[in-house]
Structures are given as structure tokens and as C-alpha cells.
């Protein structure tokens, strides 16, 4: 299995765990983080790639000098003794070699540019990998007591409502979100679709929580009260 597929599998597990902020998330998330950390970072040395690109640039510059000399010879620097068909044939031969060298100059320039781009992209990928590894490592090292406290604090809440379908009809749809905090008369709610928002207790009581999902699923119809 490739590193990319390993990392994609770990990411899918994290994404499946993260929406279930309550009792399931904290059972599966640490293992998914560990799986992600086990994937090696992008291999290679940007400095080594840069050095190869510089070698190509230097070779291209040297070839360009040769190409210029050959072009000069083919057009105006043949021996004076070469006249007639001999001179014409020689000029054509030198010009042909000059054209081939010019092609080499172009190819070396393209290779140098490609290597430079590869180096930049590799460096960026390695920097991003180091940043992600640091964040995952920090998350992995969080005391389990903090996970347990968060697990107890999160309160699953089911909401639903009539949602308009593509064909114009409406259909009752349900969705589970998590109450993860409170401040005064405001409730902080996590939506597994990837957002966190605040609603008032009056919005909750009056069935006006559609802002959590940005849909017409306005009605809270079930809340799982944590066991003491």
C-alpha cells in the first residue's frame, strides 16, 4: 500500500471520527491519528534537486555558446578555400549541427525549470507535512482526561424538518449535531458538516435552529442527556 493511500485512509478515519463528537469520536480518533503519523513524509532533498537543476542550467549555457559559435561558422567563418558546392555542403552540415545543439539548449533549459519546480513543490510538501505532523503529535499527546471531559460535555441533539428536494417536493430529513458548550442563554453547537455556531435557548425551545445547518431543519426532536 502506498504512503498516499495510507494517508488517505487515515484521513477518512479521522473525518469519520470527528463528526461524532460524543461517545464514538474519542474511542476511534486516537487510533486514526496514530495511523496518520505512521505514514512517512515526502521523500527527497530539495537542495539535491536544486543542485541538479543548476547543473542543467550550466550545461545549457555551455551548449548555447557552442551553438552560437557553430551558427557563426556556418554563416560567415568557413575557410576561404571552400567554395562552390563544397562550401555550401559544409555550411549546411555545420548549420545542422548548430540546430541540434540549439535543441539541446532548449531541452536542458526545460529540464532545469522542471527540476526547480519539483524542488519548490517538494519543499512546500515537506513543510506542510512537518506542520501537520506537529499538530497531530500535539493532539495525540493530549491527556486522555481531557478527552474524557470533552466526551462527557458533548450532548448529541437530533434536528429535522421538511427539506426541499431537487424535484421541488419536500421531504423530512434528520441530522445529528452536538451541543459542545454554553454561555449565558447561548448554546454552542457543532455541525458534522464542518462548522460550529451559536443558537439561543429560545431558538431551541421555539424550534428555530435551522441556522446550524443553513437549511429548513429547524426542529430539535431529541437530545441525549448525559448520564451522571
Secondary structure, DSSP 4 states (H G I P E B T S, - for coil): --HHHHHHHHHHHHHHHHH-TTTTHHHHHHHHHHHHHTSPPPPS-HHHHHHHHHHHHHHHHHHHHHHHHHHHHHHH-S-TT--HHHHHHHHHHHHHHHHHHHHHHHHHHHHHHHHHHHHHHHHHHHHHHHHHHHHHHHHHTS-HHHHHHHHHH-EEEEEEEEEE-TTS-EEEEEEEEEEEEEETTEEEEEETTTEEEEEEHHHHHTT--GGGTTSS--EEEEE-PPP-
